[in-house]
Amino acid sequence: MLANAHAQVAEIQRSRLLAGAVAAVDELGYEATTVAQITARARISRRTFYELFENREECLAAVLQDTVAAVQRELAAAGVADLGWRERLRVGLWTVLGFLDAEPALARVCVVQALRGSGLVQRTREDVLARLTKLVDEGRSQGKRASARSPLTAEGLVGAGFAIVYARLSRSERLCTRELHGELMGMILLPYLGVATARREQARPVPAGASQRSTRRVRAPRAGDPLEGVQMRMTYRTARVLQVIAQAPGASNRLIAEQAGISDQGQISKLLARLERLGLLSNSGAGHAKGEPNVWQLTARGERVARGLGMGAVEGRRAA
C-alpha cells in the first residue's frame, strides 16, 4: 500500500509537470521555456522536477512520448491493426488529425515547437516521422503501378502532410479534421493508386464510427490528476496523511502522525490545518482548546483525492 501511494504521487507530479511544460512552451516558445517556468505552472518544486527528469529536454521529450502513446491507444481502440493498407491510412489519419484538433495547445507543442528541440526531443520526433513513412511506404505493395514508386515517395508524402499541418498550427488555426482528411488521403493515394482513386477518396465520408470517437478523449498529458482545482503541491507525506485518515476515519493528530511517520507534532498540526482549509478534511472533535483530541475525516473532496491516489480503503468504506 505504501509503495502504491508513493508511486501514485510520483505519477501525479509527473503529469502536472508535463502539463506545465505544455502550457509554458505553448505560451513562451521552446527556446524561452525554462525549468523554473515549467515548475511554476505545475505548482511543483524544482527538487521534485529533478527527481523525475534529468533536464528540460527530457521533460519535453516525455510530452512527445506520452502523446504518441495516447494516439497509439486510440489507434488500437479503432482496430487499425486488422485493416488493409488503405483503410489503415484512412482511420489512422482521421484519428491523428482528430486528436490534434481536440488538443490544440498540445498539437502546437508537438508539431511546431518540437522542431526547435534538440537531442532527445529531436530523436523522438524523427522516430514518429519514420514510423509514418514506413506505413505510407507499404503503398508500394498495392499493385504494378505502385511498385514502381521509390521509397522516397513515402518520405516526401509524409513531409508534405507534416508541412500542411505545421502551417495551420503555426498560425494557431484549428485543423478542421473533416476538411483536411479527404485532401490528405487523396494526396497520399495519388502516386500509388492513380488519379481516379485519389478523387474518389477525397469524396468519401469520414471513417465509419470515427466521427464522434476522435473528439471524445481524455486530456493529455494531465489525465487523471485528482488535485485538479486544489491549490496545493502533493508530496508523499501529504498523501500518506490522507491515506491514514482514509483507512482510519476519526483518527487523532497523534495517531495520524505515528502512522504517517511524522515525529514533529507541530508539523502534523500545521499540515492537518492546511488540508482542512483546502476542504480535504473535516474535524468533528472538540480540539485542543478543550483538551480533547481532534477527530479527522475526509470530506467528499478529500475522498476524491484519496481515490485518485489509489487508496482502496475509501472505496470499501463507501460501499460498506
TAVEN-V289701 format. One record per pair of residues at least 12 apart in sequence whose ideal C-beta (glycine too) atoms are under 8 Angstrom apart, sorted by sequence separation. I is the first residue (numbers start at 1). J is the second residue. D is the distance in Angstrom with one decimal. If there is no record, write none. Layout:
BEGIN
((I J D) (I J D))
END
This chain:
BEGIN
((21 33 7.3) (79 91 7.9) (80 92 5.2) (186 198 4.2) (189 201 5.4) (244 256 5.1) (253 265 6.8) (256 268 6.2) (283 295 6.3) (24 37 4.5) (78 91 5.2) (140 153 7.8) (185 198 8.0) (186 199 6.7) (283 296 5.8) (284 297 6.7) (24 38 5.1) (35 49 5.9) (78 92 7.7) (137 151 5.7) (139 153 7.8) (140 154 7.9) (282 296 7.5) (283 297 7.9) (80 95 7.7) (139 154 7.0) (165 180 7.7) (186 201 5.1) (241 256 5.9) (244 259 4.3) (253 268 5.5) (281 296 5.4) (282 297 5.4) (303 318 7.4) (75 91 7.9) (137 153 7.6) (164 180 7.3) (185 201 4.8) (186 202 4.1) (244 260 5.3) (253 269 6.1) (256 272 7.0) (281 297 6.9) (282 298 7.8) (298 314 7.1) (20 37 8.0) (21 38 4.9) (24 41 5.5) (75 92 5.9) (78 95 5.7) (137 154 3.7) (185 202 7.0) (243 260 7.9) (281 298 6.4) (282 299 5.3) (20 38 4.6) (23 41 4.8) (38 56 7.1) (136 154 4.0) (137 155 8.0) (280 298 6.8) (281 299 6.4) (20 39 6.6) (182 201 6.7) (183 202 6.3) (185 204 7.9) (240 259 7.9) (241 260 4.9) (253 272 6.4) (280 299 6.1) (20 40 7.4) (35 55 7.5) (75 95 5.6) (134 154 7.6) (164 184 7.1) (182 202 4.4) (240 260 4.4) (279 299 5.8) (17 38 6.2) (20 41 3.8) (21 42 7.8) (35 56 5.3) (38 59 6.5) (74 95 5.1) (133 154 4.9) (136 157 5.5) (182 203 7.1) (240 261 6.9) (241 262 7.7) (280 301 5.8) (281 302 5.7) (17 39 7.1) (19 41 7.6) (20 42 3.1) (34 56 6.9) (133 155 5.2) (136 158 5.8) (182 204 6.8) (272 294 7.2) (279 301 5.0) (280 302 3.7) (19 42 6.4) (20 43 7.9) (33 56 7.0) (161 184 5.4) (237 260 6.7) (279 302 7.5) (20 44 7.1) (35 59 7.8) (71 95 6.9) (272 296 6.3) (17 42 4.7) (71 96 6.0) (74 99 6.4) (133 158 4.8) (181 206 6.5) (237 262 6.8) (280 305 6.1) (16 42 4.3) (132 158 4.9) (161 187 7.1) (16 43 6.9) (17 44 5.5) (33 60 7.9) (160 187 6.8) (161 188 7.3) (241 268 7.6) (275 302 7.4) (16 44 5.6) (71 99 5.4) (178 206 6.2) (13 42 8.0) (70 99 7.2) (129 158 6.0) (30 60 7.4) (129 159 7.9) (157 187 6.7) (241 271 6.1) (13 44 5.6) (17 48 7.9) (157 188 5.3) (241 272 7.2) (17 49 6.1) (129 162 6.9) (238 271 6.8) (242 275 7.5) (252 285 7.4) (157 191 7.4) (237 271 7.4) (241 275 7.1) (250 284 7.9) (13 48 5.5) (17 52 6.5) (25 60 6.8) (17 53 7.2) (245 281 6.8) (177 214 6.7) (238 275 7.4) (14 52 5.3) (21 59 5.3) (25 63 8.0) (153 191 5.4) (242 280 7.0) (13 52 6.5) (21 60 5.8) (67 106 6.2) (153 192 7.8) (254 293 7.1) (253 293 6.8) (256 296 6.6) (18 59 7.1) (22 63 6.0) (252 293 3.8) (253 294 5.4) (10 52 6.9) (17 59 6.2) (21 63 5.5) (149 191 5.6) (232 274 7.5) (252 294 5.7) (63 106 7.7) (67 110 5.4) (92 135 7.3) (149 192 6.3) (252 295 7.0) (253 296 7.7) (18 62 6.1) (251 295 7.7) (252 296 7.4) (18 63 5.3) (146 191 7.8) (250 295 5.0) (251 296 5.6) (63 109 6.3) (64 110 5.7) (89 135 7.1) (146 192 4.0) (232 278 5.9) (250 296 7.2) (63 110 7.1) (88 135 7.1) (89 136 7.4) (145 192 7.2) (146 193 6.7) (231 278 7.0) (249 296 7.7) (250 297 6.4) (14 62 7.7) (18 66 6.3) (145 193 7.4) (230 278 6.0) (249 297 4.7) (60 109 7.9) (139 188 7.4) (143 192 7.9) (145 194 6.5) (249 298 7.0) (64 114 6.1) (139 189 7.6) (142 192 5.4) (143 193 7.5) (230 280 7.3) (111 162 7.5) (115 166 7.6) (142 193 6.3) (245 296 5.3) (136 188 6.1) (139 191 7.7) (140 192 7.1) (245 297 6.7) (246 298 6.0) (85 138 5.0) (139 192 3.8) (245 298 5.7) (60 114 7.7) (85 139 6.4) (111 165 5.9) (112 166 6.1) (139 193 7.7) (111 166 5.6) (61 117 7.7) (68 124 7.7) (85 141 7.2) (86 142 7.6) (242 298 7.1) (60 117 6.3) (64 121 6.6) (85 142 6.4) (112 169 5.2) (245 302 7.6) (246 303 7.5) (61 119 7.9) (111 169 5.2) (112 170 5.0) (61 120 4.1) (65 124 6.0) (57 117 7.1) (61 121 4.9) (64 124 4.6) (68 128 6.0) (242 302 6.6) (246 306 4.6) (57 118 7.1) (60 121 5.3) (64 125 6.5) (108 169 5.1) (57 119 5.2) (58 120 6.1) (61 123 7.9) (107 169 5.6) (108 170 7.7) (57 120 5.4) (61 124 5.0) (242 305 6.5) (243 306 7.0) (57 121 5.9) (64 128 7.5) (108 172 7.3) (242 306 5.2) (247 311 7.5) (100 165 7.1) (104 169 7.6) (246 311 4.7) (243 309 7.1) (247 313 4.4) (242 309 6.8) (246 313 4.9) (97 165 7.8) (104 172 7.7) (107 175 7.5) (243 311 5.2) (246 314 4.7) (249 317 7.1) (100 169 7.6) (242 311 7.2) (104 174 6.6) (239 309 5.5) (243 313 7.8) (230 301 7.6) (246 317 7.6) (101 174 5.9) (101 175 4.4) (100 175 5.7) (101 176 7.3) (230 305 6.8) (101 177 4.8) (97 175 5.6) (226 304 6.2) (227 305 6.4) (26 105 4.5) (98 177 5.0) (226 305 4.7) (97 177 4.4) (226 307 7.1) (227 308 7.6) (23 105 7.1) (26 108 5.5) (226 308 2.3) (22 105 5.8) (26 109 5.5) (30 113 4.4) (94 177 6.9) (97 180 5.9) (225 308 7.5) (226 309 6.4) (22 106 5.6) (25 109 4.9) (29 113 6.6) (30 114 7.6) (97 181 5.9) (224 308 6.8) (31 116 6.1) (30 116 4.1) (22 109 5.2) (26 113 7.4) (29 116 7.4) (30 117 6.1) (94 181 5.5) (97 184 7.9) (21 109 7.8) (25 113 5.1) (93 181 6.1) (90 181 8.0) (93 184 6.2) (93 185 6.3) (90 185 6.1) (89 185 6.6) (89 188 6.3) (89 189 7.9) (86 189 7.2) (86 193 7.8) (90 201 7.9) (94 206 6.1) (98 210 7.4) (102 214 7.1) (94 207 5.1) (101 214 7.7) (102 215 5.4) (90 204 7.9) (101 215 7.7) (103 217 7.6) (106 220 6.1) (95 210 7.0) (98 213 7.8) (99 214 6.8) (102 217 5.7) (106 221 7.5) (91 207 4.6) (94 210 5.0) (98 214 2.5) (103 219 7.2) (90 207 5.3) (97 214 7.6) (98 215 6.2) (103 220 6.4) (95 213 7.9) (99 217 6.6) (91 210 6.2) (95 214 5.9) (87 207 7.8) (94 214 6.2) (78 207 8.0) (78 210 6.8) (78 213 7.1) (77 213 7.5) (74 213 7.7) (74 214 7.6) (74 217 7.0) (70 217 7.7) (70 218 7.7) (70 220 4.6) (70 221 7.6) (67 220 5.9) (66 220 6.3) (67 221 6.9) (66 221 4.6) (63 221 6.2) (48 233 7.9) (43 231 7.5) (45 233 6.7) (43 232 7.6) (44 233 6.1) (43 233 5.6) (22 221 7.0) (19 221 6.1) (18 221 4.1) (19 222 3.8) (18 222 7.0) (15 221 6.1) (16 222 6.8) (19 225 7.6) (15 222 5.3) (15 223 7.0) (15 224 6.9) (16 225 6.3) (15 225 5.5) (16 227 7.5) (12 224 7.9) (12 225 6.0) (12 226 6.9) (12 227 6.5) (13 234 6.5) (12 234 5.6) (9 234 5.7) (9 235 7.0) (9 236 5.2) (6 236 5.5) (9 239 4.6) (5 236 7.3) (8 239 7.2) (6 239 7.6) (5 239 5.1) (5 240 6.4) (2 240 7.5) (5 243 5.3) (1 243 7.3) (12 308 7.5) (12 309 7.5) (8 308 7.8) (9 309 6.8) (8 309 4.8) (8 310 4.7) (5 309 5.9) (5 310 6.8) (4 310 5.4) (5 311 7.0))
END
